[in-house]
Amino acid sequence: MTLLDLQRDFLGFLLDEPSDIPVAVGGSSGPGLAVYHNAYGGQLVECLKDSYERLWAWLGDEAFEAAARRHIAAHPPHSWTLADYGVKFSETMADLYPDDPEVAEIAALDWALRRAFDGPDAPAFDRQQLAAVDWDEAVIAFVPTLTLLPVKTNCGAIWNAIAAEEEVPAAELLPEPGWVRVWRVGLQPHFASIETAEMGAIQLASSGMSFARLCDRLSEEIGVETAVDAAGRYLASWVQDQMIADVR
């Protein structure tokens, strides 16, 4: 048996897969190997609990651990840090709970907030400089932690209620699919539910389109008067929520 074969069998043993590792070490896995077996899975389950705390609360101990074990078997760690482990856990949840879409969406929100917390720093744009901006040429740059998540359930309300230790609402589908934006202010991650039109405006601004051209695009889609009102509301919200890093 080569070293590579031994390593592969050892990983299979840790993941509860068919393995020749007991044979390789003398015919019995023994208490020593059992320590590695239990510690490997237990450490990764705890890692997922830390990253997906609201999902854990929503599912409960038994269901969460079962899902975590399924994910661990299919997705061994690949990064040098366990902070990166769990990146595809929402996909595992979508596979395990196809009839309960809020489960995968709560997972995605948990992960986006954790990534925002760990993301790069960027001071917010000074709102006192707004009056000096040439809005015919201005291009908005958002903070680097901004993420957009598609949603079709009330996952945000569920997440907030769990975090506040309030009565948690039942899962339900939204009247129409929407979006959640996630970003960080200082050291605190935030999220907010937004309409599809605002999501489109954020994507246009992120692409480097000037704010004036963005307003023109909104006018083409929803009419001039509605576009002027919407663009003003969006900009005011982005500034108030400290989502803008710079206006160039």
Buried (B, 14 or more C-beta within 10 A) or exposed (E): EEEEEBEBBBBBBBBEEEBBBBEBBEEEBEEEBEEBBEEBBEEBBEBBBBBBBBBBBBBEEEBBBEBBBBBBEEBEBEEEEBEBBBEBBBBBBBEBBEEBBBBBBBBBBBBBBBBBEEBEEBEBBEEEEBEEBEEEEBBBBBBBBBBBBEBBBBBBBBBBBBEEEEEBEEBEEEEEEBBBBBBBBEEEBBBBBBEEBBBBBBEBBEEEBBBBBBBBBBBEEEEEEEBEEBBEEBBEBBBEBBBBBBBE
